Amino acid sequence: MAEDRLKADICVIGAGAAGLSVAAGAAQLGVETVLIERGPMGGDCLNYGCVPSKALLAAGKASHFHERAAPFGVHYAPPNVDFAAVQAHVKGVIGAIAPTDSVARFSGLGVKVIKASARFTGPREVLADGVRIAARRVVVATGSQPLVPPIPGLDQVPYLTNETVFDLNRRPDHLIVVGGGPIGCELGQAFRHLGAQVTIVEMAQILPKDDPELADLVRQRLRADGIALREGTQVVAAAPEGTGLVLTLRCNGVEEALSGSHLLLAVGRRPSVEGLDLEQAGIAHDAKGIQVDARLRTSNRKVFAAGDAAGGYQFTHVAGYHAGIVIQNALFRLPAKANHEAVPWVTYTAPELASVGLNEAAARERGTTFKVLRWPFAENDRAQAERQTTGLIKVITAPNGRILGATIVGPHAGELIHVWALALSRKLKISAMAKVMLPYPTLGEVGKRASSSFFLPKLFSARSRAIVGFLTRFG
């Protein structure tokens, strides 16, 4: 069969957050664009990650609300969870967003979409479904996939990952989650709120990349919800048991068995670069992903990598940011460089945990001289009115007031972190945050109160009192 040939200005491999943004931008700039995707359009975020997990969390919160209503003088009967309807809700949310990422939409923009696997056959040549694409620039945005740990016996046990957990047709009786990072904690809490028994097994501590003090507030809530946390515990074996499974756990040298109905693996992700034949294009890569410079160029300067495939932060918003850097370099020929100093991230548990920049532990590890500013939600009037007083904000500043980072645990932390991401990206000082006028009563006032505390020692110092006392003599 004769091979088809295409010429393109840019060929994008992967239709996730990064790839779709590059393809859409390129097409709308009038550039001949080819987009290749072997799986569902929208990639991990739409189909297996951000969107379905937040939809499931929303269902869990709705189910759990009856336990939060009593302090308001409102009482509900315990909910009757229709798990099939919950999963239909999750699929419905995906379906509502899917047209934005669809083949039809991108074809309408003028993108040539090829639904197939892709592999390099040369420095700027890609083969997909019998079509050989010769492109001026190539972008690899193939995302990542769940990491499966080497647990003896795991191949004999049915297990779930974030790519299969949303296909469950019935609620687990006892869901064992291996991995206490954001994915494990979010999904564990969601299933617990929906009525499942949940155990989270973590080799170290849950949420290890976040501020330990604030992560502990999430830990306390998970336990209060009835989730069994097994931290500092290793899974040494897995085996089938009846219709479920049994894990052998080891903690402090002592082994024990843990039985469950379902197993969810949430121990991390690895870049999806297998089968691309990167060597044919002279593209250096390792287990962490494709190696790139600050402009997201690979060792083959005509090929870029973006999003999870490039290693580093595995967030949809980082992938979208990478797309902008690639467009500037590949299309406008501008030497734009990626800057990851102000990357925010959120764990969408209840309470939410959000961070940007340095937290206290990271600042201490760097040997940086810093100040810690804090303000609790318990001293925020809006939080009191809504009975959501658990949590606080911690802001890290340099001695001169330059903002180095912020971490928030509490209601709507994922929304409240926005202004701190802006402040950090614009290299603002804490005075800018202290001087801003905010509406009352709002949760965001915790940030202003923390910011103002930077100046309190100087404001109410003996020197300030002396100046005011002197001035009062003159009427």
Secondary structure, DSSP 8 states (H G I E B T S, - for coil): ---EEEEEEEEEE--SHHHHHHHHHHHHTT--EEEE-SS-TTHHHHHTSHHHHHHHHHHHHHHHHHHHHGGGT---------HHHHHHHHHHHHHHHGGGGSHHHHHHTT-EEE-S-EEEEETTEEEETTEEEEEEEEEE---EEE-----TTGGGS--B-TTTGGG-SS--SEEEEE--SHHHHHHHHHHHHTT-EEEEEESS-SSTTS-HHHHHHHHHHHHHTT-EEEET-EEEEEEEETTEEEEEEEETTEEEEEEESEEEE-S-EEE--TTS-GGGGT--EETTEE---TT-B-SSTTEEE-GGGG-S---HHHHHHHHHHHHHHHTS--------TT-EEEE-SSSEEEEEE--HHHHHHHT---EEEEEEGGG-HHHHHTT----EEEEEE-TT-BEEEEEEEETTHHHHTHHHHHHHHTT-BHHHHHH----SS-TTHHHHHHHHTTTHHHHTSHHHHHHHHHHHTT-
